[in-house]
Amino acid sequence: MAYWLFKSEPGTWSWEDQKKKGAKGEPWDGVRNYQANNNMKAMKKGDLGFFYHSVNEKRIVGIVRVIGEHRPDPTDEKGKFGLVDIEAVCDMPNPVTLDDVKGEPDLHEMSLIKQSRLSVQPVEPDAWKKICAMGGLKKLPK
């Protein structure tokens, strides 16, 4: 299993919006960055990701699961980019802020810090476990 981070502006698509979709999930569309698209191409069903509110909040608020692998994004008129489907798994009991991540020496190599504008990014397993602990998750989602 691989781990990811999905960034969204809460005014455009929030964690609450994602949760309302339930088990049917929602396509993660609109990505127009080649590196982020390549990250989505690498995703497999069952992979987990952090749901991150960007802009003013800058915090991890939930956990999602990939339920549909990469396919063409119908919102891309040029046909260069794709999407994956994700479903909400659980809330992050204590949202983990960007400042929290920056303040943790073990997380200084995360893409969230090094490539802060990348909308879909990988998360190393050790960083995943650390952030889940920081967020107060008693049991890691599977």
C-alpha positions in Angstrom: 0.0 0.0 0.0 1.1 3.5 -0.8 0.2 6.8 0.9 -0.7 10.1 -0.6 -1.8 13.7 0.2 -4.6 15.4 -1.7 -4.9 19.1 -1.4 -8.1 21.0 -1.8 -9.3 24.5 -1.3 -12.1 24.1 1.2 -14.2 26.7 -0.6 -14.1 24.6 -3.7 -14.2 21.1 -2.3 -14.1 20.5 1.4 -13.7 17.5 3.7 -17.4 17.8 4.5 -18.2 17.7 0.8 -16.1 14.6 0.4 -17.7 12.9 3.4 -21.2 13.5 2.0 -20.3 11.4 -1.0 -20.1 8.3 1.2 -18.9 5.0 -0.1 -19.5 5.9 -3.7 -16.7 8.5 -3.4 -15.9 11.2 -5.8 -13.6 11.7 -8.8 -10.5 13.7 -7.9 -10.6 15.7 -11.1 -9.2 19.1 -12.3 -5.5 18.3 -11.8 -3.5 20.1 -14.4 0.1 19.4 -13.2 2.1 16.6 -14.8 3.8 15.5 -11.6 0.5 15.4 -9.7 -1.0 13.5 -12.6 1.9 11.0 -12.5 1.4 10.5 -8.8 -2.2 9.6 -9.5 -1.2 7.2 -12.2 0.9 5.4 -9.5 -2.1 5.0 -7.2 -3.8 1.6 -6.7 -7.2 0.7 -5.2 -6.9 0.6 -1.5 -4.1 3.2 -1.2 -4.8 5.8 1.5 -4.3 9.5 1.5 -4.5 12.6 3.7 -7.2 15.1 2.8 -5.6 18.5 3.2 -7.4 21.9 3.3 -5.1 24.4 1.6 -5.3 28.2 1.4 -6.2 29.7 4.8 -6.6 26.5 6.8 -3.4 24.6 5.8 -4.2 21.4 7.7 -4.8 17.7 7.3 -8.5 17.1 8.2 -9.2 13.6 7.1 -8.2 10.3 5.5 -9.4 9.0 2.1 -9.0 5.8 0.2 -8.4 5.3 -3.5 -11.4 3.4 -4.9 -10.9 3.9 -8.6 -7.6 3.9 -10.4 -6.3 6.5 -12.9 -8.5 7.1 -16.0 -9.0 10.1 -18.3 -10.4 13.2 -16.8 -13.5 14.3 -18.8 -13.0 17.9 -17.6 -9.7 18.0 -19.5 -10.6 19.2 -23.0 -7.0 18.4 -24.3 -7.1 14.8 -22.9 -3.7 15.0 -21.2 -4.7 14.5 -17.6 -6.6 12.0 -15.6 -8.3 11.4 -12.3 -8.8 8.8 -9.5 -11.8 8.1 -7.4 -11.5 8.6 -3.6 -13.8 8.0 -0.7 -13.7 9.4 2.8 -12.5 7.0 5.5 -12.3 9.0 8.7 -11.8 12.4 10.2 -8.5 13.4 11.6 -9.4 13.7 15.3 -7.0 16.6 15.8 -6.3 18.3 12.4 -2.6 18.5 11.8 -1.5 21.9 10.5 1.3 22.8 8.2 3.0 24.5 11.1 2.8 21.2 13.0 4.4 19.3 10.2 7.1 22.0 9.8 7.8 21.8 13.5 8.5 18.0 13.4 12.1 17.3 12.4 11.2 13.8 11.2 8.9 15.4 8.5 11.2 18.0 7.0 11.6 15.9 3.8 7.9 15.7 3.0 6.7 17.0 -0.3 4.2 19.2 1.7 7.2 21.2 2.8 9.6 20.8 -0.2 7.0 21.1 -3.0 4.3 23.0 -1.2 2.3 23.8 -4.4 2.0 20.2 -5.6 -1.7 19.2 -5.3 -1.3 15.4 -5.2 1.9 14.1 -3.5 3.3 10.9 -2.1 3.7 10.4 1.7 6.4 8.0 3.0 5.1 5.3 5.4 7.1 6.7 8.4 5.7 10.1 7.8 2.2 8.6 7.4 2.4 6.9 10.8 3.9 10.0 12.5 1.1 12.3 11.2 -1.6 9.8 12.1 -0.2 9.8 15.6 0.1 13.6 15.7 -3.6 13.7 14.6 -4.7 11.5 17.5 -5.7 8.5 15.4 -5.7 5.5 17.9 -5.9 2.9 15.1 -4.4 3.4 11.7 -6.9 3.0 8.9 -6.5 0.0 6.5 
